[in-house]
Amino acid sequence: MKNLSYAVITVFIFALFISGCGKKDDKTDVTVKTDNNKTDVKTKDVDVSTGKLPDDFPKDIPQYKDAKILASAKTAMGTTVTYEISDKPKPIGDFYKDEMKKAGYDADKNNDMMMTDKGGVMVFKKGGKEYSFTYGWNDATSKTSLVILIK
C-alpha cells in the first residue's frame, strides 16, 4: 500500500508539472472521485487515476499477465501508466518486444542495447505516436516496475 501511495503521488506531481510547464493559471478546479478503492483526480489539465487504464488507452497494447495497474495520468503532453509486476524484468521485456511487433508497432533500432536482466527502456512507434516502456527490478519489493509513456 505504501508503494501505491508513492506511485500515485509521483504520477500526480509529474502530471501537474508537465501540464503546468509554461502556463500560468490563477484558478484550478480539482475533482476527486473515489469508488471501489480506485481514485480519480481531475483538473483542467490533468486526469490521474489509481488502479485503472485511461478510457482511451490503446487496445492493441498488450497487458502483461498479472500486471497490477498502480496509476495512470493523462495530460496534453501524453499518457503514463505505471504497473507493478511479480516477474523479473527479462521476461517482461521479451514479452513486450514480441507482442508490440505482432501488434504492428515499429521498434527502435536501439531497443536491444537498452535492455538488461535488471530492466531497460524500449521505444516503439505507430501512427505518429511514440510509446516508451521503462522497466526495472526493485529489490525492496521483489517486483518489477513498468511505466508506459505515450506521446
PEBEL-V839067 format. One line per field, one symbol per residue. ss: DSSP state (h for helix, s for strand, l for the rest). A space follows every 10 residues. Layout:
BEGIN
ss->???
END
This chain:
BEGIN
ss->lhhhhhhhhh hhhhhhhhhh llllllllll sssssllsss ssllllssss llllllllll lllllllsss sssssllsss ssssslllhh hhhhhhhhhh hhlllsslll hhhhssllss ssssssllss ssssssssll llssssssss l
END
